[in-house]
Amino acid sequence: MRWLKRKIRRWLDNHDDCESVVSTSSMHKLRRSNDLDADDGINMTVRYAVGGRIVSFRTYESKTDRHNYKLYVIPDDQDFERELGKIITLESMRY
């Protein structure tokens, strides 16, 4: 009967959506999600556009179960690193 339980356990482990790690000292399992977007943090994306760059921030609000988006445009004539630093500081102070 143990062989059947082991076979079922192996089959279930192979069909898991999450990465599983089994410790050698005990049969406890640690599971980590491979999805980076599952985090409740701030996600930032930089895209090139004609005349500058578009910086977008996405945050998740669990109270309302919604994603909030903020878009910023940094023109080519401005210092990108300095302006991006200002935007990141502003967004991090919000949350």
N, C-alpha and C positions, 0 to 999 in steps of 0.2 A: 504494500500500500504506500510505503514511503517513496518508492520510485515514481508512482503516479503523481504524488504531491510535488516532487522535485521537477518532474516534467512540466506540469502545469505552471509552476512558479517560473521556470525558465521561459516558457512560452509567453507568459504575461510580461516578464521583464523585457523580452525582445520586442514587444508590441506597445511599449510605453512611449508616450510623447515627450516625456522628460528624461533627462540624463540621470541615470541612477548609479550610485557608488555603494558597494557593499564593503563594510569593514571586515577585516580578517578575524578580529577578536570576538565579534558578535554578529548576529544577523540583522542588526538595525540598518536601515537604509536611509541615505541622505539623498534628497532629490533637489536638483537645481533646474530652473527653467532656462531653456536656450533662447527665449524671446527677450530681447533687450527692450522692446517697447512695453513690456509688462511692468516696468518700473514706474513709480509715481513721481519721478523727478522731472526736470526740465530737459526737453529735447530740442537741439538747435540744428538747423540746416542752413548752409550757405549755398546760394545758386548764383551763377553768372547771368547777367542780363545786359542788354544793350544800354550802355551809358553808366554801368555800375554793377553793384552786387545786391542781391536780395537776401536778407537774413530773416529766417522765420523761427519762432519759438513755439513749441507745443507743450502744454501742461495739461495734466489730468486732474479734475476736481472730483473726488469721490463722493462728496456730499450731493452734488447734482448729477453725478455720473455723466459728465461731459468733458470733452477736450476743448481747451481754449487755445486760439491761435493769435499770435501777434506777428506782424510783418514790419520790417524796417528796410529802407533803401539807403544804401551808401553809394553816393555818386563817385565816379572815377576820379574827380578832381580833389577829393578828400583823402586823408591818410586812412587807409582801410584798418590797419592794426589798432590805431588810436580810437577810431570810432567804434570798432567792434568791442574793444575793451570797455568803453562807456556803456554800450548797450548791454553787455553781459553783466556789468555791475548793476545797472538799473533793474534788469530782470531778476537777478539773484536777490536784490533787496526786497522785491515784491513778494517773494515766496519764502 
